Every structure is written in C-alpha cells, then in structure tokens.
Amino acid sequence: MTSDKSSESLDPAVSSLLSGMEQRAAEAQLPRRERERLVKQRLKIQARRDQRATYDLPPMLREQLRDLAENVGVPASQLATLAIARFLIDYRANKIDLDEYKQPSRSPRYDWNLIFPEELVPRTKKKKGGN
Amino acid sequence: MTTTIAFANQKGGVGKTTSAVTLACGLAAHGLSTLLVDLDPQGHVALSFGLPKSPALYRCISLDEPLEGLTISPRPHLSLLCGDRSTEKINRQFARLEFPDSVLADLLTGLCFDVVLLDLAPSFNLLQRNGLYASDWIVIPTRLDPLSLDGVDEVMALMRELETGTKCNRGYSILPTFFDRTTRDTLTQFRRLVDEHGEHVWPPIPQDSHARTALDDGQTLWDFKRTTPAMEGIKSGRHHLGGYRQVLDRLLEVIHDK
C-alpha cells in the first residue's frame, strides 16, 4: 500500500487531465489579450495533433532512425512515415508474413505478441570497430 | 487462477454499483468468465440488469446452498450472485463466529471464474470486512467531495487493519466518479487525491445523466448507449481521457499482472 507520488508515475490519462485543468485555471487569471493569444496557440497545436501518434518502439530502432535522419538530413518523422507506408504496401502484397513472429500472448487484450529476431530488431548496441 | 476485486467506499452514492456492473459487463465481453457478487442489502446489482432482487447470497452463505443453482447469467461469460435485504441476516450469522473475516474468502476459493467482482455496501459490517478480506485488489470509487474522500480514507484504514490476513499485498485504485472538470472545486480535490495517492488514481468517470436513465430502463451502460461520456471519457484533442472503457483497460492490466 505504498504510493509513489512523482508525476512520472501517475496514470498518463490522469496526468494529462490534471495538467490541462491546471493550465486552464491559470489561464483564467490572465488578461483578456493574453488569454486570446493562448487560445490561438492551442488551436494551432490541436491542428497539428492529427498528424501525431504514439507507439512503443525499441530504443535501438529509434536510435537507428534518428542517426539515419541526421545522416540524410531529413526529419525522422518522414522516414518513419516512409517505412510504415512501405510496410503496409508489402503486407498487403503478402510479402510480409506476421505468422513468422507470432507467439501466444497471456494478455487478455491481445491474442498474440510479435517476437522479432535480434538481427531484425536489435535490442543491444553493436560494438563499434570490432574485428 | 481467480482474481477477486472489491468495489468499496464507506460513503454511499459514489458509483460503486454502476462501476462494478459496467466493468463486469466489459470483462465478460472480453471473454473472461466473471462473477459479480452483490454484498449490499439494497440489492441494486439485480436492478441494474432489469432483474428482480433475490436472496441468492443469503442462501449461498447462510443456508449453504450450492452456488451453481443460485447464480443468474444475464449475458455470456457473466454470472450474478444477487442480494436483497436478507443479506443483512448474514451479518448476524457471522457475529457468532470466532474468525468471521474469512468466510467469503473460503467460499470463493476454488471457483471456476477468471474474475470475481464484489459490490460492497456503504458500511463496514462483518460482511463488508469479508469482502475486503477476500479481495486481491480494491477499487475505491469516489466523488470529489470531502465526505466521499473521507470514505476513501476509511477504506484505506480498514485495508491496513486487514493487512494481517493471508492476502497481505492487496493493491488498490481510486476511481473518481461524477467528474465535472469545469469546477474549481473538482480541480482542488482531484489535485489533493493525486498528491495523496499518486499512481493509484485511475482516470475519472465523467458526470453523465445517461447512467441514471439507463438504470431507469433496467439497462447497463453497454446496452443503453456505448458512446456516452461515462463510457467514452472526456474529449481532449484527439483523445478521450477517463470513462469506463479506459478504466476497463486498467482493470484488465490488474488482472493480467496478478
């Protein structure tokens, strides 16, 4: 029955709701012009939100994507878009078989987990300069 | 292995039955065999399904009748062990026992259900103590007002008292209900709850008149309208925060982790 009350450990929905409510309460105290500016800013952010998604990715994969984006000088989001679009095309063309990676899941929410081989999705950093 | 989850708050009218009924239906819809037990002599679990109250719990505990003949199944994977005012008599029987806290836990041991949900009454008599004692996890629904939050403190105190039992690592979650994010008081009390209980606070269930209308029709929220604020939560940008669907996910995580 112990509770860790740091904001990192809060339920993400609770944290998001609470910060939104506190932000609005603080904004209500501001002068009218400032409030209008913040409303415009919020609308801009909301418009951008439709393009955002959150997925859990292995850290090494994220690192590789970031490195590639830096090397070729493009945003990592656009590389991720290209990778997902190519995956969907290949999947629909039956070029990718998910059955290869399926393992039964014990979660009541999912039937399967996809377990990827190390050479496809590395979990640890490769040593540099090894002979 | 069966996971037993109690819905408790010493304050009445905080949404214990509505939460237990709605989440029981959700678990059953996920294919988990679920038993919902009404420990409240008001017998409102039966009414929530448009069924008559029944002395099933009394017959099971006090008259020792087999559970199989007493449960009702209003939908696939869901069984109800209903109650009525005869539930009160169970307390009198418990009062004569030397170790009265573990009767319900013993009764539930070995049942072939994935999940057992216990809807407790807003009081702490022996039957309610049995409910907490038998539980692996306790969900404490609460309105964000001082009296309901005092009810949360009372449940926590009783949980500590029962910690000496066999199930001494009970987890708990606090479920804010009747949530109205537009009032300053809600924000103050919500912040207080989060400061005191941190990760144990689950996303809230918004205030929603549909819950009452559904009850008037003898329907659960799943049957009445699945897109009500109480089910879907509060809209925030593209996302919904809180609501019974999201809380069901949290409950599934608890069951999965057990």
Interface residues (C-beta under 8 A of the other chain):
Chain A: M1 S3 D4 K5 S6 S9 L10 D11 A13 V14 S16 L17 L18 G20 M21 E22 A25 Q46 R49 D50 R106 S107 P108 R109
Chain B: H30 G31 L32 M156 M159 R160 E163 R170 Y172 R181 R184 T186 L187 F190 R191 V194 D195 E196 H197 G198 E199 H200 V201 W202 P203 P204 G233 I234 S236 G237 R238 H239 L241 G242 Q246 D249 R250 L252 I255 H256
